[in-house]
Every structure is written in C-alpha cells, then in structure tokens.
Amino acid sequence: MSRAWAVFILASLTFFLSQFYRAANAVISPQLVADLSLDTEGLGLLSASFFYAFAVTQIPITLLLDRVGARKMMSALMLVGIAGAMIFSMAKDLNVGIVGRILMGAGMACNLMGTLKLLTLWFGPLRFATLSGIVFAIGSMGNMAATSPYVLVVERMGWRLSFKAIAILNLLILMVFFRVVQEKPVSAPRKGEGIGSDLRLLLRRKNFWIISAATMVNYGVFAAFQTLWAGPFLIEAIGLSPLYAGNLIFLINLASIVGSPIWGYLSDRLKTRKWIIFGGQLMLALVTFMMVGVRPRTGVGVLAMLFFGFGFFRVTGSLMYAQIKESMPVRMAGTAMTGINFFTMLGPAIFLQGLGTLMQTYYPAASRGQEAFAVAFFLCAALIAGISIVYLFTDDTISVK
C-alpha cells in the first residue's frame, strides 16, 4: 500500500470516530435522561456542548492548520477527546456530562479538516471532490455505528462501559496514526502571505459568508436530528422501540454513505458544485417539511423513504467544502475549509439547544411529543429553503485550476 493511501485510511478512521462521538447520544438518550436527571432542554444542552466546543476550536485550527500541520494538530487534540470520552462515561450529573462532551468536541475538532488538508497535499485536485465524498461516507459509517450496532452493544455493556471501550480504541488508532502519517512537504508561503493576510483574503470573499451560512443551516438541522432528536422523536413521539429507531437512524447514515461518493463523482464529472448543491438542498427542505406529517400510524415504507431521503440529499452540502477550497489559493486550503467549518459546527449546537428550548417552552407538558416535533420540523424546513435561495448568489467553481 502506498503512503498516500495509508494516510487516507488512517485519517478517515479518525473522522469515523469523530462522527460516532457526536451521534451516540441519539440512541442512549433514555439512559442519559434517567442517569443524569435531564429534561428536554438539558438533553439538548448536553448534546449541543459537543458542537459549541467543536465550533470554537475551529478558530485556532483556522489560524494554525496550514502552518503546524494536520498530523500534529489532530494528534494533540485527539488526546483531549479521549479524556473527554472517559469523563463523560463517568458523569453522574449534567455538569460533568457537559465537561466530557466539551472535551470530546474540542478533541474531535480537527479530524475532518485535518483529513481534507492531507487529501489536498497527497492527492491531485482533480480527485478531491470524489475522495472527500468517500471520506464523508466513511464518517457516515461512524454515525451508522452509533445507531443499531451501538444499541446492541449498550444492551450488553451499558453506555458507560461502552464509552470507555471506544476511548481505548481511539487511543490505539491515534498511536498508529501518529506513527504512520506524515505531512507531505509543500512550498513555503511567499513573502507577505501570513496568517493575517490569508484571513483578510478569506473574509473578503462573498462565497465564504454565503457558504458559511448555508452549511450552518444544512448541517445544523441534519446533525441536530441525526445525533439526538431522531431518537426521542421515534421512541417517544412515534412510539417505536429503541432498536427500531436505531434501524431508521441507521438508514439515514446508509443514505449518506451512498450519496457522498455519488454527489462527489457527479460534481467532478459535470464540473459544477453550485447546481448540485442547490438542487439537493431544495430536496432536503421538502423531505424535512414532509416530516411534519409523520404520526404514530405512519407506515414503515414511508418512514424508510423519508429517512433515506433526509440523509441522501443532505450530503450534497458536503460539496461546499470543495467549493470554498477552489475559491481560494491552494496554500489556503486548510484555512478556507476550516473557516466555514466553524459555522458548520456552530449549526448543530444552535439547533440542538434551540430546538430543545423551543419544544420545552411551547409544549412544557409534552416537550418530546409529536406536536412539538412537528413545529420543529416546519421551522427547520423553512430555514433550509430560505438559505437555499440565498445560496444562489454564490459563484460556481470547478475542480481544475
């Protein structure tokens, strides 16, 4: 195996773990509510804390990733994440749980951007969208592992012991990653091209601000549902068993795995990011709106189609990373992608906590009931549709520069 593909596999594994950590709360929400004495608002805050920390950590990553290197930043931060997983597994109340989730969020914050940076260095630009699509698919497998498979593990080990086991596995992968992965040498920045000038160039780009807003809504809605609220929606509002709910969340991630390389390949082949993204986001808004009508009597086939469509069309938003990368000079690949990733990861934090607060405030007696979720889905669908119209003002890019 070539060094490039070894880098690809190991870096993608770290993103797999990042996705598992962020999504695991969905299927263990009943245990968390019971063990940590949580209400709907507290459950939302607990899950959102991961994404707040993840988003804030994008700031130093934006400034340092292109200069310190992906290998060092990913390795140092992953140690923080492993410590967070151990703390979370021992939490007895909301406050300790939040500390664990914050450390996990900060610790996993560089795994995607570091991986995309390594792809930029080790592979040619003509394959970036295709390979990044595969990376997102591998990440979706991490989300998938946090559904039905994790339910079965929790039934045998409990959520606390299982989190300890994942932390140990994470440490072993980190040790191999640090030993094998190397930064590919690149030319030093030309005179006058420092952190300040790169940031000023990025912040002047229209594409940066519009794409940042679009990814914040796109991934914010998706992650809030997929990493937490899908579980309470299916188990408490619709009345499904945890295993059945896990199977449907599994389907979201299967759709993401199928969709990521397909959209990446089509984007590279058709030489467009913008129109694939726009069409996918409109379909995502439609699917989210259709969720408003889901009731306990809704058929299995309808639920399966909605959940598959939710994952399949959402991943068109991942192409925004290729779009922003191609909008900037190659030396700024890490800065550009991490810059929008701050807003991308702020989105789930806002929607996780915001939707929890919304449902608790307007439906205090049934905050995890069907009516509360219907209002949440309607709001999310409207926001996705609105930001999709704004997204039309971006400039398209292609993979050949």
C-alpha positions in Angstrom: 0.0 0.0 0.0 1.4 3.5 -0.9 2.0 6.0 1.8 -0.8 8.2 0.3 -3.5 5.6 0.8 -2.2 4.7 4.3 -2.6 8.4 5.1 -6.1 8.4 3.6 -7.3 5.3 5.5 -5.9 6.3 8.9 -7.1 9.9 8.6 -10.6 8.7 7.6 -10.7 6.4 10.6 -10.2 9.4 12.9 -13.2 11.1 11.2 -15.2 7.9 11.7 -14.6 8.2 15.5 -15.5 11.9 15.5 -18.8 11.1 13.9 -19.5 8.3 16.3 -18.9 10.5 19.3 -21.2 13.3 18.1 -24.0 10.9 17.2 -24.1 8.4 20.1 -26.4 10.4 22.3 -29.4 9.7 20.0 -29.8 6.1 20.9 -28.8 6.4 24.6 -31.0 9.5 25.3 -33.4 7.5 27.5 -30.4 6.3 29.7 -29.0 9.8 29.8 -32.3 11.3 30.8 -32.6 8.7 33.6 -29.0 8.6 34.8 -28.3 12.3 34.7 -31.8 13.5 35.7 -32.3 15.6 32.4 -35.3 17.3 30.9 -35.7 18.1 27.2 -33.8 21.4 27.5 -30.9 19.7 29.5 -30.7 16.9 27.0 -30.4 19.4 24.1 -27.7 21.4 26.0 -25.7 18.2 26.8 -25.5 17.3 23.1 -25.0 20.9 22.0 -22.0 21.3 24.2 -20.0 19.0 21.9 -20.7 21.2 18.9 -20.1 24.5 20.7 -16.6 23.3 21.7 -16.1 21.8 18.2 -17.0 25.2 16.6 -14.9 27.3 18.9 -11.9 25.1 18.3 -12.1 25.8 14.6 -10.7 29.3 15.3 -7.2 28.2 16.3 -7.4 25.4 13.7 -8.1 28.0 11.0 -5.1 30.0 12.1 -2.7 27.1 12.6 -3.6 24.1 10.5 -1.7 25.2 7.3 1.3 26.0 9.4 1.5 23.5 12.2 0.4 20.6 10.1 -2.6 18.2 10.2 -0.7 15.3 11.9 0.4 17.3 15.0 -2.9 19.2 15.4 -5.0 16.1 15.0 -2.9 14.0 17.4 -2.8 16.6 20.2 -6.5 17.3 20.0 -7.5 13.7 19.9 -5.8 13.1 23.3 -8.2 15.8 24.6 -11.1 14.0 23.1 -10.1 10.6 24.6 -10.0 12.2 28.0 -13.4 13.7 27.4 -14.9 10.3 26.5 -13.6 8.9 29.7 -15.0 11.7 31.8 -18.4 11.5 30.0 -18.6 7.8 30.8 -18.3 8.5 34.5 -20.7 11.5 34.6 -23.3 11.5 37.4 -25.0 14.8 36.6 -25.4 17.3 33.8 -22.4 19.5 34.6 -19.9 16.6 34.5 -21.5 15.3 31.3 -21.1 18.7 29.7 -17.4 18.8 30.6 -17.0 15.4 29.0 -18.9 16.4 25.8 -16.9 19.7 25.6 -13.6 17.9 25.7 -14.8 15.4 23.1 -16.0 18.2 20.9 -12.6 20.0 21.1 -10.7 16.8 20.7 -12.5 15.8 17.5 -12.5 19.3 16.0 -9.6 18.8 13.6 -10.3 15.3 12.3 -12.3 16.3 9.3 -10.4 19.4 8.4 -7.1 17.7 9.0 -8.1 14.8 6.8 -9.2 17.1 4.0 -5.9 19.0 4.3 -4.0 15.8 4.0 -6.0 14.9 0.9 -5.1 18.3 -0.6 -1.4 17.5 0.0 -1.3 13.8 -1.0 -3.7 13.7 -3.9 -4.3 15.8 -7.0 -7.1 18.4 -7.2 -9.0 16.5 -9.9 -9.8 13.8 -7.4 -10.6 16.0 -4.4 -14.4 16.0 -4.5 -14.5 12.3 -5.2 -12.1 11.4 -2.4 -13.7 13.8 0.0 -17.0 12.2 -0.8 -15.6 8.8 0.2 -14.3 10.4 3.5 -17.8 11.7 4.2 -19.1 8.2 3.5 -16.7 6.7 6.0 -17.7 9.4 8.5 -21.3 8.3 7.9 -20.3 4.8 8.9 -19.3 6.3 12.2 -22.8 7.7 12.5 -24.1 4.3 11.5 -22.1 2.6 14.1 -23.8 4.8 16.7 -27.3 3.5 15.8 -28.5 -0.1 15.9 -25.0 -1.6 16.4 -24.4 0.7 19.4 -27.9 -0.2 20.8 -26.8 -3.8 20.8 -23.5 -3.0 22.5 -25.2 -0.8 25.1 -27.7 -3.6 25.9 -24.8 -5.9 26.8 -22.2 -3.5 28.2 -24.2 -0.4 29.3 -23.5 3.1 27.9 -20.7 3.9 30.4 -18.5 0.9 29.8 -19.1 1.1 26.1 -17.8 4.7 26.0 -14.7 3.6 27.9 -14.1 0.9 25.3 -14.4 3.4 22.4 -12.0 5.7 24.2 -9.4 2.9 24.4 -9.9 2.0 20.7 -9.5 5.7 19.9 -6.1 5.8 21.7 -4.9 2.7 19.8 -5.8 4.3 16.4 -4.2 7.6 17.5 -0.9 5.7 18.2 -0.9 4.1 14.7 -1.9 7.4 13.1 1.0 9.4 14.7 3.5 6.7 13.8 2.5 6.3 10.1 1.1 9.6 8.9 3.4 12.2 7.6 2.9 15.7 6.2 3.8 15.9 2.6 6.3 18.8 2.1 4.9 21.9 0.4 6.5 25.1 -0.7 6.8 27.8 2.0 4.4 30.8 1.8 5.7 33.6 -0.3 6.7 36.8 1.3 3.7 38.8 2.7 1.5 35.7 2.9 0.9 35.3 6.6 -2.0 34.4 8.9 -3.4 38.0 8.8 -3.2 38.4 5.0 -4.8 34.9 4.4 -7.7 35.7 6.8 -8.3 39.1 5.2 -8.4 37.5 1.8 -10.8 34.8 3.0 -13.1 37.3 4.8 -13.4 39.4 1.7 -14.9 36.6 -0.4 -18.6 36.5 -0.9 -18.6 32.8 -1.3 -17.2 32.4 2.3 -20.0 34.2 4.0 -22.9 32.7 2.0 -21.4 29.1 2.1 -20.8 29.5 5.9 -24.5 30.4 6.5 -25.7 27.6 4.2 -23.5 24.9 5.9 -24.6 26.2 9.3 -28.3 25.6 8.5 -27.7 22.5 6.3 -25.6 20.6 8.8 -27.2 22.2 11.8 -30.6 20.7 11.0 -29.2 17.4 9.9 -26.9 16.9 12.9 -29.4 18.1 15.5 -31.8 15.4 14.2 -29.4 12.7 13.4 -27.2 13.0 16.6 -30.0 13.4 19.1 -33.6 14.4 18.3 -34.3 11.4 15.9 -34.1 9.1 18.9 -36.7 10.9 21.1 -38.9 11.6 18.0 -39.1 8.0 17.1 -39.1 6.4 20.5 -41.3 8.9 22.5 -43.3 10.8 19.9 -43.9 7.9 17.4 -43.7 5.0 19.9 -41.1 2.9 18.2 -38.7 0.6 20.1 -35.1 1.8 20.6 -33.9 -0.9 18.2 -36.4 0.0 15.5 -35.5 3.7 16.0 -31.8 2.7 15.7 -32.6 1.0 12.4 -34.2 4.1 10.9 -31.3 6.3 12.1 -29.0 3.7 10.5 -30.9 4.3 7.3 -30.0 8.0 7.4 -26.4 7.1 7.6 -26.6 4.4 4.9 -28.1 7.1 2.6 -25.2 9.4 3.4 -22.7 6.7 2.6 -24.4 6.0 -0.7 -24.9 9.7 -1.6 -21.5 11.1 -0.7 -19.4 9.4 -3.4 -22.2 9.7 -5.9 -22.6 13.5 -5.5 -18.8 13.9 -5.3 -18.3 12.0 -8.6 -21.1 13.8 -10.4 -19.7 17.1 -9.2 -16.2 16.3 -10.6 -17.7 14.9 -13.8 -20.1 17.7 -14.5 -17.7 20.4 -13.4 -20.2 22.1 -11.1 -20.7 22.4 -7.4 -23.4 25.0 -7.2 -26.2 23.4 -9.0 -25.9 20.0 -7.5 -25.8 21.6 -4.0 -28.8 23.8 -4.7 -30.9 21.0 -6.1 -30.0 18.8 -3.1 -30.8 21.4 -0.6 -34.3 22.1 -2.1 -35.0 18.3 -1.9 -33.8 18.3 1.7 -36.2 21.1 2.6 -39.0 19.1 1.0 -38.2 16.0 2.9 -37.9 17.9 6.2 -41.3 19.5 5.6 -42.8 16.1 4.9 -41.6 15.0 8.4 -44.2 17.4 9.8 -46.9 15.0 8.8 -45.4 11.9 10.5 -47.7 10.3 13.0 -47.6 7.1 15.1 -49.6 5.4 12.4 -47.3 6.4 9.6 -46.2 3.3 7.6 -42.8 1.7 7.7 -42.2 2.3 4.0 -42.9 6.0 4.2 -40.7 6.4 7.2 -37.9 4.5 5.5 -38.2 6.7 2.3 -38.2 9.9 4.4 -35.2 8.9 6.5 -33.2 7.7 3.4 -34.0 10.9 1.5 -33.0 13.0 4.5 -29.5 11.5 4.5 -29.1 11.2 0.7 -29.9 14.8 -0.1 -28.2 16.4 2.9 -24.8 15.2 1.8 -24.9 17.5 -1.3 -24.0 20.2 1.3 -20.6 18.5 1.8 -19.6 19.7 -1.7 -19.5 23.2 -0.2 -16.0 22.3 1.2 -14.7 21.7 -2.3 -16.4 24.9 -3.5 -14.7 27.1 -0.9 -11.4 25.3 -1.3 -11.5 26.1 -5.1 -12.4 29.7 -4.4 -9.0 30.3 -2.6 -5.3 29.8 -3.4 -4.1 26.3 -2.8 -1.9 27.3 0.2 -5.1 28.4 2.0 -6.9 25.1 1.6 -6.9 24.4 5.3 -7.8 27.9 6.3 -10.7 28.2 3.8 -12.3 24.8 4.7 -11.8 25.3 8.5 -13.2 28.8 8.3 -16.5 27.6 7.0 -16.3 24.6 9.4 -16.6 27.0 12.3 -20.1 27.9 11.1 -20.9 24.3 10.0 -20.3 23.0 13.6 -21.9 26.0 15.2 -25.1 25.0 13.4 -25.7 21.7 15.3 -25.0 23.5 18.7 -27.6 26.2 17.9 -30.2 23.7 16.6 -29.7 21.1 19.3 -30.1 23.6 22.1 -32.5 25.9 20.3 -35.0 23.1 19.3 -34.8 21.6 22.8 -35.6 25.0 24.3 -38.3 25.7 21.7 -40.1 22.4 22.4 -39.7 22.7 26.2 -41.1 26.3 26.1 -44.1 25.9 23.9 -45.0 22.3 24.9 -43.9 22.0 28.5 -46.3 19.1 29.2 -45.3 17.2 26.1 -41.9 18.6 25.0 -41.0 15.4 23.2 -44.4 14.8 21.7 -45.5 14.7 18.1 -46.9 18.2 18.0 -43.7 19.7 19.4 -41.6 17.9 16.8 -44.0 19.0 14.0 -43.3 22.6 14.8 -39.6 22.0 15.0 -39.6 20.2 11.6 -41.6 23.1 10.0 -39.2 25.7 11.2 -36.2 23.7 10.0 -37.7 23.1 6.5 -38.4 26.9 6.2 -34.8 27.8 7.2 -33.3 25.3 4.7 -35.5 26.6 1.9 -34.7 30.2 2.7 -30.9 29.7 2.9 -31.0 27.7 -0.4 -32.3 30.8 -2.2 -29.5 32.9 -0.6 -27.0 30.3 -1.8 -27.9 31.0 -5.4 -25.7 34.2 -5.1 -22.5 32.1 -4.7 -20.1 31.8 -7.6 -19.7 28.2 -9.0 -16.3 26.6 -9.1 -14.8 23.6 -10.9 -12.0 21.1 -9.9 -9.5 22.3 -12.5 -7.5 25.3 -11.6 
